[in-house]
Amino acid sequence: MRRSRSIVVVALVTALTAFAPAGRADAAVCPGTVGYFPDVPATQPFCYEISLVTTSFSFMHGYPDGTFRPGAAMSRQAVASTITALYRESDEIVPECEVMPFPDVPLDHPFCEQIQHVKNLGLMKAYGDGTFRPANAATRQSMIVLLYRSREEPLGPDPACTEAPFPDVPITNAFCGEIAWAQANGITEGYSDGTFRPAQVVTRQAFSYFVVHTIMIGPHP
């Protein structure tokens, strides 16, 4: 699995470099091609990242009404679906669900295959009671943990945290190490007030930002 993800990341990094050599996410480098989303103008703060995930990488899409809804929350099943689309090779077939991956994800669940896939990769796990809760909104901290696992050892030890990366992420936070890793690698800068708000839901625009800037780190050695 490591080799497969590494190959995909190499391809995405190559595409990203060709698309925006400066590697900066701001309105100045946002292409006009994203204009087909009426709610994502070129001046939208996350226009650059949204344009990448919907056009160049094409693992996220708009809604049937033509909007992107950048402030809408990402559900756990939507995260599983988009991460599967991102990290699989073009010729890789996601195996069909033959056994329920979680007790609340039946075989006929529309995202059963994708949820099984991220589970097999060690990227997403169950809650304490063993459920996956696919319709629940994903949190900002859970998204960072997923991206950390996608780059590091998914089943390895949690990263150490010796200094709080944000005032609302103390070293006692269960995901302090992963959030500190994300801050150090430019995956998140937090909010303008200096906070990270770990338990807040991750929006579609924040998801786009986190994923694009994770790709910008480059492939895993």
N, C-alpha and C positions, 0 to 999 in steps of 0.2 A: 504493500500500500504506500509505503514511503516513496518508492521510486515513481509510482504513478502520480502522486501529488506533486513531486518535484518536477516531473516533465511538464505537467500542466502549468505550474507556476513559472517555469522558464519561458513558456510560450506567452503567458500573460505579461510577464515583465518586458519581453521583446515588443509586444504590441503597445504596452504602456509607454515605453521609451520612444517609439516611433510617433505615438500620438501626441505626447507632450514632453519633449526633452527636458524642459525646465523642472518637471516633476512637482509643480506647485498647483494647489487646488484653489483657484480664485476665478472670479468672473472674467478676468482678462483673457484666460485661455479656454473659456467655455465655448465650444463650437455651436454654430447656429443650428446644427442638425437636431439638437434636442428641442428645438422650438415647436415640434409637433405635440409636445405636452403643454397645454395652455396654462397649467399651473406651475411650470418650471421655466420661467424666462431666463435670459442670459445673465441677469443680475441676481438670480437666486443664489444664495451662499454655497449651495451644494450642487450647482448646475454641472460643474466639471465632473464630479464623481457620478452623478446620475447619468450623464451622457455616456460615460465609460461602461457602466453596468448594463445599460439598455441598448447601446449601439455597438461599440467596439468589442465588448465581451459577451453581450447579449444573454446574460443569465437572469436578468430581471425584465419585467414587462409592465406596461401600463394596464389600466383597467378598461373594461369594454366601452366606457364612455369617453375614452381617449385621454383621461387624466393619469398622472402618476401618483398623486396624493402623497407628497413627500413627508407630511407630518403624521401620516397614519401609522399605527403600531404594526410591528411584524409579529405574527403568531409563530409559535414554535414549529408548527408544521410548514409554514412558509419559509422559515429559516432552513429547515431540513431540505426542502425542495430546492432552494436557490444554492445552498452549499453543495448539494449533490451535483447540480448542473455546473457549478464552478470547478469542482475538484476532480471530476471524472474526465477521462480522455474521450475524444470524439467517437472512438469506436468501442468504448466500454459500455456494456449493457448492464444496467442495474438489475440484479436478480429479482425475480418475483417473490412476493411474500409467500412462504410455505408454512411458516409458523408465526403466530402473533409476536411481534417484537416487544410489545408491552401489553398488559391486560386491558388497557383502554384504547388499543390500536388494533381493531379486528382486521382480518384478511381483506375485507372489502373496503377498508378505509382508503379514500382517494390518494393519500400520501403514504400508504403502508410501505411501499418499496423504498421511498426516499428516507423515511424514518428508520427503516431497517438498515439502510446503507450507512447513515451517519452513526448509528449505534455500533455497527460492525467496525467502523473506523475509529471508534472511541471518542468521537467528537461531541456527541450529545448523550446524556445519560438520564436515568429516571429520577424522579423525586424520591424522598425518603420512604414513601409508601409503595414504591415500585411502579407508579404510573408515569406516563409521559405527558399527559395533559396537552394534546396537540393544538387545541384551540386557544390555549393560554398565550397571552402576550409575552414575548421574550424580553428579558431585562437587559439593560446595558452591560451589567457585569457578566451575565451568562453569555452574551455575545463575545465579549473579550476573552472569556475562558475558552469558548469554542475556537476562536482564531488562534489563541495560544496553542491549543492542542493540535491545530492543523499545521503549525510550524515546528513545534517541538515534539516531544514524545507523548502521544495521547494517553498512554497508560503509565507514564512515569510519575515520579513524585511531584507534588505541587512545588512551584518555585518559592524560594524563601523571600521574605519581605522584612527588611530591617529598617525601612524608613517610609513613612506614609507618603504616597504619591500625590494625594489630594487631601484637603482638610476633612472631607467626609468619607475618606477611605483610610481608617486607622490600621495599624499593623495587625490588629486583632480581626480585621475583616477576613473572612475565609478565602476571598479572592484577591487579597492585597497584592500578592506576588504577580499574578497575571495582569492586573491593572497597572502595576508599576512597570512591567515589561512593555505594555502597550504605550504608556506615556514615554518611556525611554526611546522607543522606536518610532515615535511620531504618528502612531495610529490614533491617538486621541490627545487633544489638548484640554479637554474639559469644557465647561461653560465659562462665559465671560466673567462670572463672579469667582472663578477659581475652583468651583466644585466639580465633581464628576457625576454625582447622583446615581450611584450604582444600581439601586433598586427601581429606578424609573424605567418605563418601557422603552425599548429601542425602536425608533421610528425608521421608516423606509429611507429617509435621507441620511440618518446617522448610520444605518446598516451599510449603505452605499459607501459612505466615507470610511468606515472601519475596514471594510473589505478591500477597497482600492488601496488604502495606505498600508495594509498588510501585504498586499502584492508588491508594493513598491520597495519593501525590504529586500526583495530578491529571493531566489530559490534557497531552500534549506541546503546546507553543505552536504 
